[in-house]
Amino acid sequence: MLTAIIVVCYLITIAAVIDAVRRPSYVWVEADRNRAYWISGLVFGLLFLPVGILLAIAYAVGVLPRMTEPTGSDAFRRRP
């Protein structure tokens, strides 16, 4: 049972790392968040799982909503 919990925590942290890496730079700028801080923190969290799961939850609650909400700024958007 404990192994399953640990595996789920690793998967959540890995999913947060993948999501953070795949987001373009302009989204981070619009959200007013530091990309390097969050990615390095999440990768560090893979080594120390309790820190990783806390950072993954903080990323999901604090950063993702700011990235998905429309800001109205077209300064960094790509034009077709």
N, C-alpha and C positions, 0 to 999 in steps of 0.2 A: 504494500500500500504506500509506504513512504517513497519507494522508488518511482511509483507512478506520479506522485506529487512533485518530486524533483524533476522528472522528465517534462511535466506540464509547465513548470516554472521556467525551465530552459527554453521550451518552445515559445512561450510568451515573450521572453527576452529576445530570442532570435528573431521573432516576427517584428518586434519593435525596431531592432537594428536594421533589418531589411527594409522596413517601411521608411525609416529615417534616411537611409542611404539612397533610396530610389526617388525621393522627393527632390524636385529641382531647386536650385539656389534661390530663385526669385520668390518662391513660396516661403522660404525661411525668412527672407528679408521682409516680406509683407507681414509675416506673423510676428516680426520683431523678436526672433529667437536665434540663439547662437547654434549653428549647425554642428560645428566642431565639438562644442561642449556636450551636446546631447549624444552624438555618435560615440565619442570617446568614453563618456560615462556609461552608455549601454554596453559597449564592448568590455569595459572594465567590469561591469556587472556580470558578464558571463564567467569571469574568474571567481567572483564572490557573489554567489547566487542570491543571498538575502538583499544585497545592495541592488543587484540587477532587477529583481522583481519589483522592488520599490521604485526604481527609476523607470521601469517599463510602465508601471501604473501611473506614475507622475507624467510620463510622456503621453499616455493615452488620455489622461484627464486634463492636463494643462496645456499641452502643445497641439495635439491634433485638432481640437475644436477651433483653435485660432487659425489653423492652416486651411480648414475647410470652409470657414465663413467668408462670404464675399466682402471685400474691403472697398470696392469701388475704384481702386487704383489700377490704372492701365500702364503704369511706368515700366513694369518688368514683364508684362505679358508678351508672348510672341504673337506676331501678326501673321495672318495667313497669306 
